[in-house]
Amino acid sequence: MSNALLLLVWLAATPPPEREVVVNERETLSQVAARALGDPKGASELRALNGLTSDTVPAGTTLKLPPAEDRNRALSALAAARTAVAQADRNAARREEASAKLQEAETHFQAADYVSAAKTADSAWALLSPGAGQPSTFSVKVEESGATTVSVQTGPPVRVRAEDKTQPVNPGEVVRIAKGQAPPVPEAVLVAPQPRTPTDGFRFKFPPVKGQSGLGPVTLAWNAVAGAKSYEVEVFPANGEPVRSTVPTAQWKLPPLPAGRYRWTVRALSDIQKSSASTERLFEIVEDKVALQVGKTDWK
């Protein structure tokens, strides 16, 4: 079993690629590979698939093309293994072994043995990747629009493929793939903001203001969250309707509110995510009834 999970996300019906290609006049095998596979280095694959002994192929020859799914799977596994080897410490105990397996996987790929290439590349990646061999835990959500959101919690990366493009999603990352589109670069999963002020249970005293129906203002603040583009704040009175707002910064100056007790939470937002709610905080607003009394004086 592969150590890195490949999750296929079929978001739109796309016509299957042609499984054969005809060599044009004065076209080299590298040119055929560039046209049919998008990679001139794929000439060696075409030679292996078609039993050719040279790169010179007569015009009009029909050549078999590799199965797209197997080839893409192998390409994805090779890309993950190359990254793992490149990023590994040169003195890492398993780097040399992983490099040898990667070279073996490259050889399988050039020979058009895509299944062996993917399996060997995965084993090279596993030697250098923490958590390899453990199952991935992830969630998949499909919206009515057809968009699919994949969030990975733990374990090895999940490789998501759509529209012939594969994108690894690491633990702690999430990606949203729109229908008919290739997967974008994942973003970090948003964590819940942590409230800063006011402290839990704080009591505000405000004098009444003529012409103002409530008391205040109270400013709520919390720690900024990496990757958040805005924040959704909810303030709940003991009785009555909650007050909500979406703000671009890590604070919100509330409108004047009636005296009473309130609880509040905040969530971080991005284009594709909403974090869990923060720890609930409480505050109270009371009217400051201290009156200023001025006695009589004989001063003139």
C-alpha positions in Angstrom: 0.0 0.0 0.0 1.2 3.5 -0.8 2.4 5.6 2.2 1.0 8.7 0.6 -2.7 8.7 -0.1 -3.8 9.8 -3.6 -7.3 11.3 -3.5 -9.0 11.6 -6.9 -11.3 14.6 -7.1 -13.4 14.4 -10.3 -14.9 17.8 -10.5 -15.9 18.0 -14.1 -16.4 15.6 -17.0 -13.3 15.9 -19.2 -12.9 14.0 -22.4 -10.3 11.1 -22.1 -7.0 11.8 -23.8 -6.2 10.0 -27.0 -4.3 6.8 -26.4 -2.5 6.9 -29.7 -0.5 9.5 -31.7 0.5 9.7 -35.3 4.1 10.9 -36.1 4.1 13.9 -38.4 6.4 14.7 -41.3 10.0 15.4 -40.1 9.0 15.0 -36.5 11.5 13.6 -34.0 10.4 11.3 -31.1 11.2 14.1 -28.6 8.9 16.4 -30.6 6.2 13.7 -30.5 6.6 13.4 -26.7 6.4 17.1 -26.3 3.2 17.3 -28.3 1.5 14.2 -26.9 2.8 14.1 -23.3 3.9 17.7 -22.7 7.4 16.6 -22.0 10.2 16.0 -24.6 12.0 13.8 -22.2 9.1 11.4 -22.6 10.8 10.0 -25.7 12.3 7.2 -23.7 8.8 6.2 -22.5 7.5 6.1 -26.0 10.4 4.0 -27.1 9.7 1.5 -24.3 6.0 1.4 -24.9 6.3 0.9 -28.6 9.4 -1.4 -28.7 11.5 1.2 -30.6 15.2 0.9 -30.9 15.9 4.5 -32.0 14.4 8.0 -32.0 13.9 8.0 -35.8 10.4 7.1 -36.6 8.8 7.2 -40.1 6.1 9.8 -40.6 2.6 8.3 -40.4 3.6 5.7 -37.7 1.0 5.3 -35.0 2.4 5.1 -31.5 0.8 4.0 -28.3 0.6 6.5 -25.5 0.9 5.7 -21.8 -2.2 5.4 -19.6 -2.7 8.9 -18.3 -3.8 7.8 -14.8 -0.8 5.5 -14.2 1.6 8.1 -15.5 0.2 11.0 -13.5 0.2 8.8 -10.4 3.9 8.0 -10.9 4.7 11.7 -11.7 3.1 12.7 -8.4 5.0 10.1 -6.4 8.3 11.1 -8.0 7.7 14.8 -7.3 7.1 14.0 -3.6 10.2 11.8 -3.4 12.4 14.4 -5.1 11.3 17.1 -2.7 11.9 14.8 0.3 15.4 13.9 -0.9 16.3 17.6 -1.8 15.1 18.9 1.6 16.7 16.1 3.7 19.9 16.8 5.7 22.9 15.6 3.7 24.0 13.6 6.8 20.5 12.1 7.4 20.9 8.3 8.0 18.4 7.3 5.3 19.1 10.0 2.7 21.5 7.8 0.7 19.1 4.9 0.7 16.2 7.2 -0.3 18.4 8.6 -3.1 19.1 5.1 -4.4 15.4 4.3 -4.4 14.5 7.5 -6.1 17.0 6.8 -8.9 15.5 3.3 -9.2 12.0 4.9 -9.5 13.3 7.3 -12.2 14.6 4.3 -14.2 11.2 2.5 -13.9 9.5 5.7 -15.1 11.8 6.1 -18.2 11.0 2.4 -19.0 7.3 3.2 -18.8 6.8 0.9 -15.8 4.6 3.5 -14.0 3.3 1.2 -11.3 6.8 0.2 -10.2 8.0 3.8 -10.5 5.2 5.0 -8.2 5.7 2.2 -5.6 9.5 2.8 -5.5 9.2 6.6 -5.3 6.7 6.2 -2.4 9.1 4.0 -0.5 11.9 6.6 -1.0 9.6 9.4 0.3 8.6 7.2 3.3 12.2 6.8 4.4 12.5 10.6 4.9 9.0 11.6 5.9 7.9 11.6 9.5 4.7 9.8 10.2 5.1 7.6 7.1 3.3 4.3 7.6 0.6 5.9 9.7 -2.9 6.4 8.3 -3.9 9.8 7.1 -7.0 11.4 8.8 -8.7 13.9 6.6 -12.1 15.2 5.7 -13.8 15.9 2.3 -16.7 18.3 1.9 -18.6 18.7 -1.4 -20.6 21.9 -1.8 -23.8 22.3 -3.9 -21.7 24.2 -6.4 -19.6 21.2 -7.0 -16.5 22.6 -5.2 -14.7 20.1 -3.0 -12.7 21.0 0.2 -10.1 18.6 1.5 -8.7 19.1 5.0 -5.9 16.9 6.3 -5.5 16.5 10.1 -2.8 13.9 10.7 -0.5 11.4 9.0 1.2 11.4 5.6 0.2 14.0 3.0 -2.9 13.4 0.9 -2.3 14.0 -2.8 -5.4 15.5 -4.4 -5.7 15.3 -8.2 -8.2 17.1 -10.4 -8.0 18.2 -14.1 -4.7 16.2 -14.6 -2.9 18.1 -11.8 -1.8 16.6 -8.5 -1.4 18.7 -5.4 -0.1 17.3 -2.0 -2.0 18.5 1.0 0.0 18.2 4.3 -1.3 17.7 7.8 -2.6 21.1 9.0 -3.5 22.2 5.5 -6.7 22.6 3.5 -7.5 23.1 -0.2 -10.7 24.0 -2.0 -11.0 22.8 -5.6 -13.6 24.6 -7.7 -15.5 22.5 -10.2 -13.6 22.1 -13.4 -10.4 23.6 -12.0 -7.0 22.2 -11.0 -6.2 22.2 -7.2 -4.6 25.4 -6.0 -1.8 25.7 -3.4 -3.2 24.6 0.0 -3.4 27.0 2.9 -2.8 26.4 6.6 -5.9 25.4 8.6 -7.1 28.4 10.6 -6.9 28.1 14.3 -9.4 29.7 16.7 -8.4 33.2 17.8 -7.6 33.8 21.4 -9.5 36.7 23.1 -7.3 39.4 24.8 -9.5 42.1 26.1 -11.6 42.6 28.0 -10.6 40.0 30.6 -13.2 37.4 31.4 -16.0 38.8 33.6 -14.8 42.5 33.4 -17.4 45.1 34.4 -17.6 48.3 32.5 -19.1 51.5 34.0 -20.3 54.1 31.7 -22.1 57.3 32.4 -25.3 57.8 30.3 -24.8 60.1 27.3 -27.6 62.4 26.3 -29.2 61.4 23.1 -27.5 57.9 23.1 -29.7 54.9 23.7 -27.0 52.6 25.0 -23.8 52.6 27.0 -20.2 52.3 25.8 -18.3 51.9 23.7 -16.7 48.6 24.5 -13.7 47.4 22.4 -13.2 43.6 22.0 -9.7 42.5 20.9 -8.0 39.1 20.2 -4.8 37.7 18.9 -4.4 37.8 15.1 -4.5 34.4 13.3 -2.0 33.6 10.5 -3.8 33.3 7.2 -7.0 35.0 8.4 -8.4 37.7 6.1 -11.2 38.8 8.5 -12.9 37.8 11.7 -16.5 37.0 12.6 -17.6 38.3 16.0 -20.7 37.4 17.9 -21.9 39.1 21.1 -24.8 37.5 23.0 -26.8 39.4 25.6 -28.5 37.6 28.4 -31.8 38.5 26.8 -32.5 39.7 23.2 -30.9 39.2 19.8 -27.1 38.7 19.4 -25.0 41.4 17.7 -22.7 40.2 14.9 -20.1 41.7 12.6 -17.3 40.7 10.3 -14.2 42.9 10.7 -10.9 43.1 8.9 -8.7 43.5 12.0 -8.2 41.8 15.3 -10.5 44.1 17.2 -14.1 45.5 17.1 -15.5 48.6 18.7 -19.0 47.7 19.7 -21.9 50.1 19.2 -23.5 51.4 22.4 -25.3 48.5 24.2 -28.0 48.4 26.9 -26.7 47.7 30.5 -26.5 44.0 31.1 -24.3 40.9 30.9 -22.8 39.7 27.6 -20.8 36.8 26.3 -18.8 36.9 23.1 -16.8 34.7 20.7 -14.8 35.3 17.5 -13.8 33.1 14.5 -11.1 33.6 11.9 -12.1 33.7 8.2 -10.3 33.2 4.9 -11.6 32.8 1.4 -12.3 29.1 2.0 -12.3 28.6 5.7 -14.0 29.5 9.0 -12.2 28.5 12.2 -13.8 27.1 15.3 -15.0 29.6 17.8 -12.7 31.1 20.3 -13.0 30.5 24.0 -16.1 32.3 25.3 -15.6 35.5 27.3 -18.0 37.4 29.5 -18.3 41.1 30.3 -20.9 43.3 32.0 -22.0 46.9 31.3 -23.5 49.0 34.1 -24.6 52.6 34.3 -22.3 54.8 36.4 -24.9 56.6 38.6 -22.4 58.8 40.5 -23.9 62.3 40.5 -21.9 65.5 40.9 -23.4 67.7 43.6 -22.4 71.3 44.0 -23.2 73.1 47.3 -24.0 76.8 47.7 -21.2 79.3 48.1 -20.9 83.0 49.1 -18.2 83.6 46.5 -19.2 86.2 43.9 
